[in-house]
């Protein structure tokens, strides 16, 4: 397989197609968090059902993104990428039409299937289109432009939720439609060398075991009365998945890839850092709207600095990673994220959104701006050209599994810290007891997230500089 499957003049077009597809994922994550209070009220969803609206998407992505990466290597990255776009767009329409929590959960799961086919191709297409000495910069541009194109997504979503009335939150899913259609149009006919690997089978049993194992794990984490049988079933199924991947000739997860020290440490950093990020970003809007008197539109002020700073800093951080290695900027960025989240934990009892929360989330955005591009480049380092899809799939799977576990586990932390009183965490009320209990619950979430980010900073220092 050649290093690049497209002509030099098509590289920028491929880059923009990847950027627009990634933008859909960014918009979906941030806007869904902002809209969750309104969605819960409209659909009559409990806290557990709200967790599953988020978890269904993450579960599908986590369990199938490895298969999506392997299918890209097998059938052609651009072809599978395009199929994922269509699945994602159609599932967005189903989300907009959902009338019950169960329907929304099913539509979100279908959306996750589309993302699992689309997301690994986004990174892999950029990595394969550019030569190795330009990949760090190209991936930095991908990360920067992706976040810049989505910086207004949460703001628009907040406007829809605040001003759109009963159907406002449904309109936010329409944000994916133009991005998906343009991305599909850009990638058509641009990758004639992307023929895949004919004759190589796709690991469907592995995909099934991964889906079942992660589903049982999510169920165990979100269910307050999960017994030892459920935990044992989840762990046994995941162990069976690992055993199957060792013995099958064409695994969806080639475990030998993780023998590469850089890839192994990078994915561990990804697990810890994305656990912290997803946990805070999912429960912060719920806290601000339900207890601090902040509107859905105002909540976007906590998301916008993150998007803008990642967009502005990713390209320079990618150049730093090309020159000095990914470890130092990743460690510095993760340390800033840890500092910001510990600050959020200490500030949560006061409920001062504009005075405390917005500046601290901007500090986290500064740290993430230093992390995203080096992390992306390191995730692809060491993989052969015909395994770029698999390497991308592994890193994306780890990121989504981290989010799945974070939302499920930290939901239990929040419920325990809130206590047994009414109305419950995430339900809107202005009573002093509710405000205090919600602040304590979110403070616990932010402190755990800060400790996770600090651990990821220490691990990032172990990533070796590239050999020159």
C-alpha positions, 0 to 999 in steps of 0.5 A: 500500500503506498504512503498516500492514496491521493494526488498532491492536489487533492490532499487539502480537499481530503483534509476538509472532508475529514474536518467537516466529518469531525465537526459533526462529532464535536457538535453532537457531543457538546450540543447534546450536553447543553440540550440534555436538561431540555431533552430530559424535560420534553421526553420525561427522562430520568437521570439513568435514562439521560445517562443512557441517551449519552451512553448508547452513542458512546457504547456503539462508537466504542464497541464498533469503532475498531471494526470501522477502522478495520473495515476501512483498511479492508474495503477502503477508508474513504468508502467506509467513511462515506457510508458512516456519514450517511448513517450518521445523518439519517440517525440525526433525523431519527433523534430529532423525531424521537418522542420517548427516552427509548426512541432517543436511546435507539436513535443515538445508538444508530448514530454511534454506528455511523460515527464508528464507520466515519470517525477512524476514517477521518484521522486515517485519511489525513494520515495517509494523504500526507507524507510522514514528515508532514503528518503532525502539521496536517493533523494539527490543522485537522484538529484546529480547523475541526474545532474552529468550524464547530466553535459556533455549534454549541452557541447555535444549539444554546440559541435553539434550546433557549429560543426555539420553544418546545421543539428547540432542542430537536432543531440542533440535530439539523446542524449535522445535515449540511456538514455531512452532505458537503463532506460526502461531496468533497471526498467523492472520487478523490482517493483512487488508490484507496482500494483496501485489502481484498480478501481480508475478512472483518472480525464480526465475532470480535465486534459482537463480543466487544459490543456485548461486553461494553454494554454489560459494563455500562449497564453495571455502572449505571444500574444502582442495583447491579449484582455481582452476576452482572459485573462477572458477565461483563468482565467475562465477556470482555476477557473472551473478546481479548482471548478471541483477538489473540487467536483469530487470524484477522482481529479487529484489534491487533493486540500486537499494535499495543506492544509499541511503547508510544502507542500503548502510553498514548492510549492510556493517556487518552483513556485518563484525559478523556475520562476527565473531559467527558465527565466534566462536560456532560455534568457541567451543563446539567449542574449549571441549568438545574441549580445555578440559574444559568440558561442553556445559551449562557452555558455555551460560554463554558464550551466556546473558549475550549473550542476556540483555544483548541482551534488556535493552538492545535497547529502550533502544538502539532509543529512542536510535536513534530520537532520535540516529540508529543510527550512534553506538550501533552504533559504540559496541557494535561497538567493545565487541565488538571489544575482547571478541574481541581479549581472547578471542584473547589469553586462548585459550592459557590455556584458562580458560573461567570466568576469561577466556571468560565475562566477555569474552563478556558484554562482547561481549553488552553491545556487541551489546545496543547494536547489534541494535536500531539495526542493525535500524532502520537496515536498514529506513530508506529503504525504501518501504512496499511494499519493507519485505520486500525491505529486510529480506531484503537485511539478513538475506541479508547476515547469513547470508552473513557467517555462511556465509563466516565458518564456512567461512573460519575453519575453514581458519584453524583447521585451519592454525593447529592444524597437521598433528598428530592428532587435529585441531581440534574432536576431544576429547583431553586431551593437552597438544599438542592443548590448546595447538594448539586454543588457538592455533587459536581465538586466530587465529579470535578475533583475525580476528573482533575486527578485523572488529568494529573495522572495523564500528565505524568504518563505523557512524560514517558512518551519518547521523542521521535528518532531523527 
